[in-house]
Amino acid sequence: MRYWLFKSEPSTWGWDDQLAKGDTGEEWDGVRNYQARNFMREMAVGDRGFFYHSQKERALVGIVEVIAEAHPDSTTDDDRWECVDIKAVKSLPRAVTLDEIKEDPRLADMVLVKNSRLSVQPVTPIEWQILCELAGTEQ
């Protein structure tokens, strides 16, 4: 299993929207960045990810699971763009803010710290474990 981070503006698609989709999940569509798209191409069903609210909140708020591997993005006719489907697994007991992540020296090499603009990014197993601990949840 691999780990990921999915960023979204809560005003566009927030954690509550993801939760409302239940086990059906939703396409992680609209990504128009080649690096983020390539990360989605690497994902496998069962991979886990953090759901991250960008903009004002800037915090990890939930855990999601990949339920469909990369396929054409239904929001465009341009075949360069693909997406995965994800479903909500659980809300984090405690949100972990970007400031907290940046302050933790164990997370200094995390993609979120080095390239906070990338909407889909990998998370290492060690980073996953640390972030779960900070959020007060089991892996």
Secondary structure, DSSP 8 states (H G I E B T S, - for coil): --EEEEEE-TTTS-HHHHHHTGGG-EE------HHHHHHHHH--TT-EEEEEE-TTS-EEEEEEEEEEEEEE-TT-S-TT-EEEEEEEEEEEEEEEEHHHHHH-GGGTT-HHHH-TT-SEEEE-HHHHHHHHHHHT---
